[in-house]
Amino acid sequence: MSEGIEGADIVGALLRADAAITAKVPEDRIKIAALPEGEVLPHILIGTTTTLERKTLIREAVVRTVERVSVRVRAENLRDQRLLRRLVVRCCAGRTGDIGGGSSVSITTDGAGPEGRGTDNAFERVQDLRVSHDATV
């Protein structure tokens, strides 16, 4: 069971362990929560958008949790931004099992946001993932 592990932690572990992604984005530029202004491109920012727990009449020690995790890819150009988003999907979509520190994990895609220019004029896009796992409460 995942002691203190959240969906963003699971996705972060998968991305940092993926050779195709780390060939483009060094591990130290794959972060959870926030990046400082002026961070060198490319980089990947991971965050939890929503968390839902299975509701039972009696609260158990382990609760099935479903989280919507947003993965924001930021690059110097549109081509690299699109490539990074596709690599994120290849790395994470369809993964199941005890992975990334989580128990009974299942990951599916949950849509992608619009392409745009962000801070520091970077090309960016968000890929949403639905991460289900057993969480210790």
ROMI-495391 format. One record per residue: x, y, z of N, C-alpha, C, O in turn. Coordinates in steps of 0.001 Angstrom, whole numbers, plus 500000, padded with zeros to 6 digits. Atoms other than C-alpha are relative to their C-alpha. Layout:
XYZXYZXYZXYZ;...
END
This chain:
500827498825500000500000500000500000500871501237500000502015501181500450;499202498786500186501158503563499322499979500877501242499014501604501475;499888499207498780502279505169502559500382501429499622501546501706499331;499721498604500312501962508901501873500253500297498535500551501438498180;499762499810501433502342508398498130498746500569499361497634500128499654;501114499427500750500155510516495872500227499766498513501311499363498090;499923500214501443499423510325492163501146500743499342501806500201498455;498901499213500586501918513092491343501358499346500281502258499396499442;498756500706499672504666511114493140500201498798499083501309498538498614;499933501183500867503847508001491108500383500404498584501270499800497982;499695499530501361503869509895487798501431500532499934502151500250498976;498639499478499978507076511710488758501038498889499976502035498987499261;499067501131499983508823508414489524500081499332498632501167498973498176;500000500600501334507751506979486164500756500861498995501566500353498220;499346499103500966508894510045484209501509500047500218502275500040499255;498557499927499707512277510214485983500723498699499658501937498700499454;499394501295500318512864506505485258499959499679498509500505498661498084;500166500254501432512024506774481543501170500590499208501372501804499201;498791499567500723515159506943479370499686500972498863500448501912498631;500348499108501119513389508596476403499699501408500511500033502393499853;500316498682499442512141511418478642501243500661500569501493501837500308;498816499385499385515357511943480607501089500314498972502014501070499271;499080499613501082517273512082477301499675501420499527500549502121499018;500443498658500412515244515266476584499938500978501172500245502160501019;500176499162498811514602516577480125500756499336501153500366498259501603;499267500590498872517159515948482887499086499804501210498147500573501417;500830500322498837515696514388486061499772501194500919498686501342501479;500142498865499071516335517570488069499070501086499466498773502045500179;500966499056500557513973519463485729498610499384499868497750499928499175;501319500621499899511045517089486363499586500194501451500097499516502343;500322499557498642509378518656489411498520499858500312497673499830499419;501379499967499509506229518459491521499772501379500602500628501900501316;500471498725499428504388521693492409500437501201499184499703501606498283;499657498728500653506329524760491207501466500039499593502322499372500173;498635499747500471509407525849489324500329501470500224499437502316500161;499631498594499883511360529039489924499902500700498639500040500060497597;500024499222501243511004531814487336501354499884499309502390499792499967;498766500027500768513574531676484558500671498640499947501843498554499581;499460501358500043514081527897484813500380499649498568499666500007497632;499502500387501319516064526469481888499020499016499359498532498100500021;500887500901500748513914524775479218500807498879499376501996499062499117;501372500382499688512752522124478656499894499523501445500896499205502086;500259500602498705511152521001481893498555499517500065497717499856499230;501314500610499801508140519101483187499566500299501426500325500103502376;500565499677498691505913520198486057498781499114500242497890499033499396;501062500951499671503595517697487785499191500537501174499756501041502145;500846499546498896500620518579489976498697499230500064498210498730499050;501286500663499807497473517054491415498885501027499827498905502089500449;501138499122500240494256518636490157498840499649500926498274500530501573;501077500439499109491665516567492041500348498645500594501116497875500016;499846501298499346491586513634494459498630499542500483497921500289501157;501262500597499559488586511357495036500301498688500697501130497904500236;499839501256499278488369508555497572498715499193499893497617499750499884;501176500863499961486057505561497423499372500138501378500062500082502396;500711499809498736483430506067500086499360498686500427498614498067499668;500610501192499426482481503149502307499335500392501317499650501437501887;500679499693498744480236503027505355500964500015501176500827500824502094;498982500050498947483192502092507548501346500324499358501771499659498414;498696499591500549486500503847506876501032498927500294501218498531501445;498994501045499861489199501266506281501396500607500004501554501800499747;498613499522499925492982501551506646500555500331498618501462501152498483;499572499751501384493413501486502860498783500434499204497733499792499260;501112499451500775491225503550500555500418500104498537501496500606498219;499758499849501437491021503323496778499849501473499662498818502084499943;499949498571500295491954506786495543500192500200498507500982499494497881;499842499644501409491592508293492071500389501473499950499680502336500469;499510498621500098493604511415491294500144500405498541500557499616497692;499718499422501316493681513633488258501315500752500147501418501713500909;498659499426499922497336514504487743500285500724498688500138500155497606;499665499197501178498362517285485365501509500024499812502264500283500749;498582499968500342501712517071483618500191501112498974499780500979497821;499762498851500886502762520421482127501388499860499391502391499846500105;498708500049500691505493520128479494500291501388499442499414502035498870;499596498674500468507423523287478639501283499853499202502230499208499652;498843500138500888509894523601475764500255501304499253499444502229499286;499612498793500748511668526160473605499249500151498694499139501259498168;500723499916501265509664525274470490498834499019499991498766498109500818;501219500797500087506375523690469460500301498529499730499662497649500307;499654501388500339507970520564467997500440499232501242499979498114501470;499525500666498788509771519716471256498884499856501036498812498845501736;501129500078499062506665520493473327499081498843499634498653498088500507;500871501088500440504572518105471242500659498640500217499998497686500626;499271501242499776507254515415471412499977499616501483499722498460501822;499995500286498564507501515703475204498638499506500486498568498569501281;501332500443499580503733515386475642499738498566499556499193497766500316;500183501378500477503679512248473479500835499019500818500386497908501098;499159500871499176506569510797475505499381499765501374499468498661501913;500685500151498707504640511441478742498883498970499876498737498105500740;501098500947500205501635509550477344500551498587499838500040497653500455;499405501333500199503815506634476163500531499422501298500409498222501542;499406500441498740505522506449479544498942499561501011499135498573501720;500956500188498895502408506542481728498714499264499648498227498471500455;501324500544500333499243505497479882500006498476499971500888497852499382;500145501446500015498093501942480491500862499263501009500873498032501027;499148500647498996500528501284483339499143499485501150498215500159501597;500708500597498873499282498980486085500977499258500893502068498881500465;499199500775499065500655497258489163500526500859501135500071501984501342;499342499264498923502801498311492105501158500763499375502244500213499192;498997499211500722504729501127490433500168501377500625499239501914501229;499736498639499538506331504419491372499774500201501485499504501319501922;500235499900498571505975503653495069498545499816500395498217499848501581;501423500163499726502220503114494758499556498554499910500210497734499265;500557501352500000500102500002495319498766499917499114497911500803499130;501149500251500878497641498594492785499693501224499137498556501690499073;500108498783500815498243501530490462499416499673498631499698498623498053;500522500056501355496326502058487235500005501428499459499476502340500095;499903498654500573497033505023484936499384500009498607499705499172497763;500576499782501323494946506217481994500127501480499654500329502317500534;499980498592500396494975509418479977498634500607500310497623499907500361;501248499311499656492356512034480837499902501329499254499359502304499772;500094498802500821492696514587478044501243500872500086502102500686500948;498884499050500044495125517355477177499443501406499810498421501607499154;500420498611500102494840521105477471500481500641498714501167500002497916;499603499301501224495362523708474757501497500302499976502141500429501017;498608499569500155498780524550473370500048501506500200499100502218499868;499894498566499793500029527959474314501401500413500380502303499587500520;498731499439499546502860530237475313499837500362501462498854500992501851;500072499757498572503584530444478999501084500945500474501616501749499709;498952499191499384506030532084481363501293499873499213501608498804498691;498732499961500748509326533070479745499808499644498528500754499226497860;500322500235501405507566532646476352500200498542499573500408498264498392;499818501423500295507887528845476580498762499434499322497645499888499573;501108500746500601505742526548474448499586498950501019500417498163501473;500417500946498975503623524533476856498631499406499714497822499958498968;501283500692500087500750522101477106499888499074501201500892498576501710;500240500876498853499168520073479902499368498700499519498411498705498745;500585501321500219498507516339479676499444499526501334500176499440502320;500605500499498771496055515058482274499992498474500005499744497827498987;500008501441499798496318511542483658499078499680501167498972500467502107;500814500482498895493920509599485878500793498878500654501047497838500045;499162500946499261495939507763488527499167499409501134498772500127502053;500719500703498937494120505181490664501018499180500789501912498562500210;499089500789499156495907503572493624499394499818501375498456500519501753;500433500225498620495414502217497122500828500879500910502057500804500904;499314499060499113496264504865499699499742499642501455498624499293501834;500126500208498572496932504389503393499464501271500629499946502366500339;500578498807499355494817506708505531500270500001501489499859500926502190;
END
